[in-house]
Amino acid sequence: MVALNFHGALLILQVGLLVLLITTHSILSSSSSSSSAAALQGCSDRCGDVEIPYPFGMSENCFLNDNFFINCSKSTPIYGENIRVTNVSTDRHEMTIMRYVAKDCLNESDGQMWWNEPWLKFRSLSISSSKNKFVVLGCDSYAYLTGIHKENSSFSMGCMSICEDKNDVPDDGSCSGIGCCQVDIPKGLKNATILARSFENYTYVKKFNPCTYAFVVERTKFNFSRSFLWNFSDTEMPVVVDWAIDNKTKCGRDNTIIELTPDGLQYYCKCKEGYRGNAYLPAGCQTDIDECNSGVHNCTKDQICDNTPGSFTCKDRHRQSYSLFYKIVIGAAIGVIALFICVPWLYLVLKKRKLIQLKEKFFRQNGGLILRQKLSGDRDQYNSNETAKIFTEEELLNATLKYDDSRIIGQGGFGTVYKGILPDNRIVAIKKSKLMDQNQIEQFINEVVVLSQINHRNVVKLLGCCLETQVPSLVYEFVPNGTLSDHIHDKEKSCKLVWEIRLRIAAETAEVLSYLHSAASTPIIHRDVKPSNILVDNYTAKVSDFGASRLVPQDQIELATMVQGTLGYLDPEYLLTNQLTEKSDVYSFGVVLVELLTGKKAICFERPEAERSLAMHFLSLMGRDELSEIVESGIVKEDFGNKEQVEEVARLARRCLNVNGEERPTMKEVAMELEGLRRMEKHPWANHEYLVKFEETESLLAHDQASISYKDMGETSSANIASYDTITYSGAILEVCMRILVFYPEIVGFLEEEKDRFPSVKVQYLFNSPPKLIMLDDAGQYKETIR
């Protein structure tokens, strides 16, 4: 830890010294070397590789007037009518363009002549007389250049080149009339056309020179070679043109001067001596030239050059030392201040970078790369956007006001559910779980993909997830009216939950589970069907919390667990065999049906022992044909004739609660029967004769009565259940073991306390072997020992 602190302090000290040196250097430096702007603010100054300075421009409000517009639609600057621009200079007031070469050639195959006559045409430009020349190439050649001179007067000039043999042409680069001729360009030439011709149609020179070439070219860009007579392939030549502005008030504001053009009709804008920049910009020339650093000064060795705006001064060296000292002091002070500013800033930058790296780590650790690949593949395969979205942590923080307590809408052993509002004003439910089993990452990813593709009106839509946190968060469609459990077990709400609504909710829930089991693209077993996982939206059922609710750790000990299920709803066959099937959901749904019928909770340790398990108590009463004792008051209404419906639903629930999974109906059969009951409800002429009965799957607990009693805390509590004459021995063991799990603490406690009275009974715990139980007959006498 000491070494770590030392190295951290050393790093901060080094950064501070670096800042101090940089700041001091900037104070000592007299001027800035920043480059000048070329175009107006907000305008582009480049087209391809060519800089386009103001007054030229490429878009609206970026050029002085139409004479300075350059088209850059194809990344090549074009001026006027298809004139390609290669350079623009505001210092020399020149623009370099590319123009075509005039040709006149003999086609030896047919003896025909062909030629072209390129032209130069400008609105406000003139061909530079000092930078260009007119050149003609050939040994039987002449050419004319005709056009408009200054003051709109016509002008013509020409040049001819003669030679009889290619060896007569000098190869020293001279262009004086033998194989090549050149003439100067007059001043002020604006428009020009070039005509190239032959004296004798190349009769005597066609073997080595069947063509005449003529062009205007920049002086420094062309040097004659004798090989051009028979091998000249250039089609364009660079030409320099002069430009100027018509209004002197368009020059820049600061550090500029105005000059007339040689013809006295236009103006040049230039920077004052000691400044540089673009004199045509509104601000003028803003960059001071540092004559001291550039060496453009006349100070002696005994003097120090001091740069000033637009100029410089030479000062005695010994006097300057005092000024240097003060500058160092000021620079050091500013450096210390900058140190106190930069160190916290550096800390925040490093902290932010660490957070980003941590998010990336969690994203990969939680299977983000796999999920992104799967979602991308699904979008390509189904051409749809119905797949889940991967939310960022920042999006969920903003949606929940940083997980503010006021946004909590549910809490439990699995974690917390928050109400969130997305940027598009959608209201969602965000489930923030506690822990994640890393061994189930791939399974979690697969379930997210499958569940996000479920689009059913009675299923809470999984919108996506966030993988940038240690434990992934899930984002669901928001259902505002609470759960079925809230409506059933709240006295005020349960009054509004009339039988017709309960039947509809049961039918819709059964239809969803049937869809998940058989109609979905990938069969899904819910694992945790219970009223608290059935949301109610305007008394319409919406099933939630399936599949992806595996996020709660396997080893968490709670009354309700999302992975294994919830006590009271667990299929006893699944509990003992650890084999999950679709019939496990059927059992859990049977408990839900019983809750809808009775309004009671599935498990309540405050009730008498025989009634703690609602499912067992219900089966016991059904076996004694005492359904009316448990059905919630107000459900059965003789006036509405719904007694038969209630009884049919009760018989259906009993079949769902069969301890032998194979003898339970499928969810499809359950859904069909409930839907049939709903349809019967809509027709007043319907009666119980039209109900669909599945007698062949009648519960095995519907025959003769027997009695099994369990000793609990020194007292005997009896529960009459159906006889076992039609169930297999294994089915009986499953039911007994289910009771043992529910009342296990009381049984063990009793046997421990009464071991003196029953010396032959040995207590053995659940994870070793089941405790021994005594079965009594109807008279309360010993019958047999169940192991």
N, C-alpha and C positions, 0 to 999 in steps of 0.2 A: 504493500500500500504506500510506503514511504517513497519507494522508487517511482511508483506511478505518479504520485503527486509532484515529485521532482521533475520528471519528464514533462508533465503537463505545464508546470510553471515555466520550464525552459522554452517550451513551444510558444507560450504566450509572450515571453520576453523577446523571442526572436521575431515574432510577428510585430510586436510593438516597435522594435528597432527598425524593422523594414519600413513600417509606416512613417517613422520619424525621419529616416533618410530620404524617402520619396517626397515627403512634405517639404523638408529643407531644400531639396534640389529644386522643387517647383517654385519656392520663394526666391531662390537665387537666380533662377532663369528669368530673363527679362522679358521674354516674349513667347508667344505660342506659335507652334508650327502647324496648327490645324489647317486642313485643306479648305479651300473656298467652295461655296456652293456654286453649281453651274446652272441649275434651272430654278424656276420659281418654286416657292414652298408648296408642297403637295403635288408637284409635277415630276414625272420621270425625266431623268437626264441621260438615259442610255437607250439605244435601239440596237440590239445585237451587241457587237463589239465597238460601236461608234458612240462617242459622247456627243449629246445634242445640247449645247448651252443656249440659254436665253440670249437674244430675242427669238431664236428658233424654238419650236415646240411641236409636240406630237398629238396633243389633245386640246379640247376647248379650253380657253382662258389660260393656256400655257405658252402661247406665242404672241408676238407683238401685233402682227396683222397677217392677212392672208399671204403676203409675200414671203413670210417666214414659216409657213406650215410645212412640216415634213411628215409624210405618211409612213407609219411603222406597223402596218397591219400584218405583215409577214416576216417580222423581225429583221427586215432589211430597210434601211432608211431610203425613201424615194422622195425626190423633190420635183415639183412640177409634173410634167408629162413623162413619167417613166425615166427620170434621171437618177441614177444610183449615186448616193453620197457615201464617201469613205472618210471624210474628216471635216470638222468645222472648227475654226479658230476665231476667238473674240479678240485676241491680242493683235493678230495680223489682219483681221477682217477679211478672211479668206475662207473658201470652201472648196474642197477637192471632190470632183465628180468623175465618173467614168463615161466616156462617149465612144461611139462606134467608129471603126476605121472604114473609110471609103475605099471601094474596090472596083477595078475594071479588069476582067479576066477573059482569056480566050480558052474555049473548050476544045481541046485538040481532037476529040472524038468526032464532033460534028461541025467544027469550025465556027460555031456560034459564039457571040460575045454576050457576057452578062455582067451587070454592074449594080451598085447601090449608091445612093446619094444621101448619107446621113446629114442631119442638121443639128444646130445648137440654137435653142430658143429659150429666152429667159424673160421673166416679168420685170425684175428690178436688179438683176445681176449683170455684170460685164466680164468678158474674158480678159484675164490679167495679161497685160502686154509684157510685163517684166518677168513673169514666171512661165510663160508658154512660148512655143514656136510652132510654125506650120511646116510639116515635113512631107516630102514626096519620095517614094521608093520605086525604082524601075530603070530599065535601059532603053525604053522606047516610050517614055511617059511624060505627061504634063498634068497639072491639076489646078483648079480654080477654087478660091474661097471667096464667096460673095455673101453680103449681109448688110445689116443696118449699123451705121457708124453713129457716133455721138451726134446729138441734135437731129436724130432721125434722118440722116443723109445716107444714100446708098454708097456701098463700097465694094470694090473687087480687087483681088490680088492673086498672083499665080506663081508657079514654080515649075521648071522642067528639068528632067534628068535624062541624059543620053549616054550610051556606051554600046560598042559593037561586040564585045566579048567580055565574059565575066572576069577574065584575067586582067582586063584593063581597069577594073574597079580596085582602088586602093583598099587595103585591109587594115588601115591604121585608125579607123573610126571616124575619118573625116567625111563630111557631108557637104560637098561643094559643087555638085552638078554632075558627077560621074557615078551613076548608080544611085545617087541620093542627093537631094537638094533640100534646103531649109531656108525659111525667111522669117523675120520678126512679125509679131502681131501688132497692129496699131492700137492705140489707147481708145478705150470707150466702145469697143466692139461688143454689141449686145446679141444680135441674132446672126447666124451664119449657116451657109449650106456649102458642102464640099462636093466637087465634081472631079473624078479621076478619069483620064482618057489616055489613048495610045496614038502616036503619030501614024504608024504603018501597020496597025493591028498586030503588032508583035511578029511581023513576018520574018525578021532576021534574028530575033532573040528568043523566039518561043521555046527553043530547046532548054534554055536555062532560066528564062524570065517571061512567063506568059501572063503576068499580071502587073497592074499598077496599084500602089497603095498610097493613100493620102490621109493625113490626120493632123489634128491639133493635139499637142502633148506637152506635159510639164517638162521643162528643160532638163531637170536633174533626173528624170525618170526614163530617158531614152538615149542610148548610144548606138550608133549605126554599126552593123556588121555586114560584110560582103555576102554572107550566107543568107541574109534576109531576102535576096533577090529570088532565090528558088525555094526558100524554106521560111516563110513568115506566117505564123499561125495566130498571132494576136488578133482578136476581134474588137477589143476595147482598149482605150488609152486613158490615163489619168489627165484631167484638165483642171487647172486652178482658175476659179472665178472670184471676183471681188464683190463685196456687198457692203451696204451702208444703210442708214435709216433716213427718213425724210423729215422727222420732227426732232429737233434738238432737246425738247423738253422731256423726251423719253429716256435720257441718260440718267444714271444713278444719282442718288442724293449726296453721298459723302465721298470725298477724296477722288473726284472724277474731273476730267477736263473734256472740252468739246472741240473737235477740229472739223474743218470743212474738207470735203473730198476734193481731189485735184480739179474736177470740173466745176466746183463751187455750187453744186446743186443739192448735195446730200451731206450727212454728218457722220463722223466717227466719234464714239465714246471711248475714252481711255482713262486708265488709272493714273493718279498723280505719282510723281517720282517718290519712291520709298514705300509704295503700296502695291499690292497685287490683288487680283480677284476678277470678278465679272462686272465691268463698268456699266453694263446695261441693266443689271438687276436694280430694283427700286432702292435698296440700301446702299448701292454703290460698292466701292472697294473697301473691304473691311479688314483685310489681312495686312499687317505691317511687315515689311521686309526687314529682317534682322541683319543689318549690314555688318555687325560685329562678328556674328557667328559665320556668316557667309564669306567673310574676308573682303567685302566691298567697303573698305574704309582706308584712311590715310594716316592713322595714328602711329606714332613712333613706339619704340621699345620701352621708353620711359613713361609712356602714357597707357592708360586703360581705356578701351573703347566702351562707351556707354550708349546703348541703343535707346533712341527716343522715337515717338510716333512719327513716322515718315522720314526720319533722319537718324543722326547719331552725333555724339560729342566725344572729344578726346580729353580725359581728365588725368591729373597727376596721380601717379601710382600710390604715393604715401598718403594722400588724402583719402583715397578710395578704401584704404584698409579699415578705417573707422566705420565706414558704411557697410563694409563686408561683415564686420563684427556684429553690428545691429541686425543685419539680415539673418545671421546664424542664430542669434538669440531669439528673434521672432519666429524663425523656422522651427527651432527646438520647442518653443512654447506651443505652437500650433500642432507640432507632432505629438506632444504629450496629450493634448486635448483629443486629437484624433485617435490616440491609443485607447483612451477610455471609451470612445465611441465604437471603435472597431472590434475590441475584444468581446463585448456582449453580442455584437452583430455576428461575429464568427461563431460564438457559442450557439446562437439560435440557428444559424445555417447548419452546423454539424448536427444539432438535435433534430432538425427537420429532415436531414438526410438519413439519420438513423431510423426515424419513424417510417420513412418511405421504404427503406430496406427491410424493416420489420414487417410492413404490410406485404411486401413481395414474398417474404419468407412464409408468412401465414397463407398467402394465396396459393403458393406451390404446395405447402404442407397439407392444405385442405382440399387438394385435388383440382385447383382452379384451371390448370393447363388441360387436364383431362376433360373437365366440364366444358371449357371453351371449345375444344375440338369436337366434342359430341354435339353441342348446340349448333356449331357451324355446319356439321354434317347433316343434322336434321333439317336445318333451313334449306340447304341445297337439295336434299332428298324430297322434302315435301313442299318446297317453294312457299313457305309460310313463315309468319313472324309469331306464331303461337307458342314458341318455345320460351323457356325461362330466361329472364334477364339477370345478368351478373351485376349487382349493385355495388357501388363503392361505399366504403365506410363513411365518407363524408356525406354522401347522399342520405344515408340512414340517420346520421347525427343531425343533419338539418331537418329531416322529416319528423324526428321525435324531440326536437329542441334539446339535443344532446342527452337523450334518454331521461327527460325530466319526469319526476314522480307523478306529475299531474297527467301524464300521458299513459300511465299504467292502466290496463284494462283487464289484466288477469295475472295471477301468480300461482306457482305450484312447485312441486319438487323438481320438475324439469327445468324451470327457469321462469322468465317473465315475458309477458306479451304487452307490447306498447301500441298505442294508436299513432299512426304516422300520416303525414300529408306530403305527397310527392310534389315536385315542381309543377306538374300538370294538373294540380289540385285533386288528384285521385287520393281517396282515403284508403289506407291499407292497415293491416295488422302485422306487426313485426315481432317475431318470436326470437328472443335472445336467450339461448340456452346456456347451461352452466359448464358442462364438460363434454368432451368429444372423444370417443374411442377411436384411436388412430388406426386400428385394425379394420375398421368398417368404412374407411374413406371411399374406396372404390364402390362399395355397395351403396353408400349414401349418394354418390354422384349419379349412379344409374337410376336410383329412385327419384332424384330431383328431375332428371330428364323425362322419365316416364310420367311422373305425376303432373309435371307442367303441361303435358300434352293432353291431359284429361279435360275435356270441355263439356261438362254436364251441368244442367241447370240446378241440380240438387247437390253439387259438390263445391266446396269452397276452393276457389281457384288458387293454385300455387303460382305466384307471379315471378318468383325468382329467389335469389339468395345473395348473401354477402360473405365472401371468403377471405376478407382482408383482416379479420380478427382471429384471436386464438381459437375461438369456437364459432363456427358458421352461424349466421342468423338467417332465418327464413322469412320471406315476405309473402303474405297471403292477401286475398280479397277480404275487405272489411265487412263484417255482418253486424249491424248495430244493435239488434234486439236481444242479445244474450243467448244462453244455451237452453236446450230443452230441460236440463236439470233445474235451471232457475225457475222455469215456468211450472214444472211439476211440483217442486218442493216448497215453493213460495205460496202461502195460503191465498194471498190477494190475487196473484197471477193464475193460480190453478183454477180459480173459479171461472176465469175467462176461457180456460182450456176445455171447452165442451167436447163431448165424445166425437162429434163429427171432425173436429180439428185434430184430435188425438189419432183418429183412424187415418186421416190424410197424412199426418206426419209419419205414422208407422209405415204406410204404403210407400211413401216417397223414399224413406230410408231403406226399406227392403229393396226397392227398385234400384237404388244406387249400389247397394252391396251386390246385387245380382249382376249389375253392369260391370263392377270391378272384378267379379269372379269369372265372368264369361264373355262379356261384350267388349271389354277394353282390349287394346292391342297387345298389352302384356298383362296377364292375370295378376291381380293384386289382392292380398289378404290383409284386411284392415288391422287385425290383431288387438284393437282396443275399442270395440264398439260399446258405447255407453252414452247416456243422455248428455253428459258434459262435453262430448265430442260431436253432438248434433246441434248446430246453431239454428236459431229460429229467425227467419226474415219474413215479417208480415205473415206469420204462422205457416211459413213454407220451410220445410226441412232442408238444411244444407250440411252435409257430412264433412267433417274436418279431421285433422290430426291422424292421418294414416301414412304408413310407409316411411316418410321422411322424419317422423317423430322418434326415430331411433337415436336421436342426439343425446338423450339422457343416458348416463353411464350405466353399464350393466350391473355394477356392484353397488349402486345406490339403494339403500333400504328405505322405502317409503310405502305408504298405503297404496299410492298409485304410481305405477311405473309405465312409461310409454313403450318400452321395449317388450316386456313380458306380458303386459296387460294390467288390469286393475282387479284387485281382490273383490269377489262378488260377481264378476263378469267372466272370470277365467273358465275356460272349458276344462272340466276335471280330467278328461282324457288327455288333453294337451299338457296339463300340469304334471301328470304322472309319467307319460310316455315321452314328453318333449318332442312330439311329432305334431307340427302345425299343419292343419288342413283347412279347407274352406268351411268345413262343418264347425270349426272353432268359432268363426264369425256367426254362424247360425245359433250356437249356444248363447253367445253374448247378446245377440239380437233378441233371443227369447227372454232374457232378463229385462231388456228394455221394454218389451211388450208387457211384462208383469208390472214394471214401474208405471207404465201408462195406465194400466188397469187399476192399480192400487194407490198410486201417489206416494208410495213408500220408497225409501232408499234401499239399494241392493244389499248393503251390509250396515248394520247398526248395533254396536256392542252395548248400547243402552237398553235395547229391547230384551225381553226374556230369552233364555238360551235357545229355545225351540224356534224362536222367530228371528234370531240374529241374521241368518241367511235367508233373504227374501225368497230365493229360488226354491230352497228346501221347504220353507214354510208354505209356499204356494202349492208345490207338488203334494204336500201332505193334505192341505185342504181340498185340493182337486180330487185326491184319492178318496176322501170322505164325502165328496159331493157337497162341499160347504163353500163354494165360490163366493156366495153373497157376503160371507163374513169378512172377506179381504178386499173386495172391490170397493173403490173409493165412492163415498156417498155422492149422489148427484149425477153419476155417470149413467146408471140404468134408469131410463124414464119409460114407464109403461105407455104413457100417452104417445110417445114417438115410436114405440115398437122396436126399440133397439136392443132389447134383452137378448134376442137370438144372436145379434151381431157380437155382443159382449161375450157371450158364451162361446161362440165360434173362435173369436180371437184368443180366449183363454185356452181352448183346446189346442189351437195352433201353437200357443206359447208352450204348452206342456210337451208337445211333440218336439219343439226346438230344444227343450231342456232335457231331452233323453240323454242319459249318461253314456249310452252307446252311440258314438258319433255316426256309425253307418246307418242307424235307424232314424236319424234326424232327416227332415226334408232338406232339399237344397234351397238356396236363397231364391232361385228362380221360381220354385214351387211356392215358397212363402210369399213372394211378391205377387204372383198370379192370384193366390187365394185372397190376399188383402185387397187387391184391386177389384176382385169379384165382389167382396163385401162392400166396398165403396160404391160400386155401380148399383148394387141392390139398394143401397141407402138412397140413391137418387130416384128410385121408382117406388111410389107408395104401394103399388100392388104386389111388391115382392114380399116373400116370407121365408121362413126357415126351410121350406121344402126345396128352395132353389139354391141353397148354400152348397158350396162344394166341400165335401167331406173326404178326407183321406183316411178312411178307416184302416187301410192296410198298414199305415204308418202310425197308428194310435200309440200313444205313450205306453211303455211297458209297466208304468206305475198306475194302472187303471183297473185293477182287479181286486181280489180279496185283501183284507187289511191285516197287517201284522204290526208289531210294536217293538221298537228298539230303544232302549233307555241307556243314558250315559250318566255315570256318577259324576257329579260336579260339586265340589266344595261341601261334601257331606250330605247333599240333598239329591233327590232323584227327579229328573225332568224327562217326561216321556213325550215322544213325538210319533204319532201313528203315520206310517207310510205304507205304500202298497206292498202286497206280498211279492215274493221273489220267485213265484212258480213259473213265470214266463220270461225271466231274464237269466242271462248266463251268469255263471259264478264270477267271471271277470267283471261284468257290469256291476254286480253288487259290491265287489271290492273297490271299484272306482268311486261309487257313491259314499261308501264308508270312509274311504281315505279323504274324500272332499270334506266330510264332516270333521274328521280328525284335524285337518289343516285349519279349519275355521276355529275349532274349540281346543286346539292343541295346548295352549298355555293352561287352561282350566283343568284339562285331563291330567297333565303331568303334575300340576300343583296338587290335585286331589290325591293322586297315587303316592306322592311323596309324603303328604300329611297322614295318609291312612295305611302306610306300609306295615305298621304294627298290627293292625286289624287283619291285614291280608298278607301273611308272611310268604305265601306261595307266589305272590305277584312280584315280579321284578320290573323295575322301571328302566326302559331302554329308550334313548332319545332318537329324534327324527332322522338325523343324518347317520345313525348307526343302523337301527332297524326300528320298525313301528312299535309303539307301546302296546302292551297286551290290553284288550278290552273284554268285558264280560257282557254277554248277550243274555237278556232276561225274556221270559215269555210274557203273555198277557197278564198273568197273575203276579208278575214281579218275581218269579222264581228263576234260579240259575238254569240256563239252557245250554250254552256252549261258550267256549273261548275263541275269540277271533284274533288272529295274529296278523 
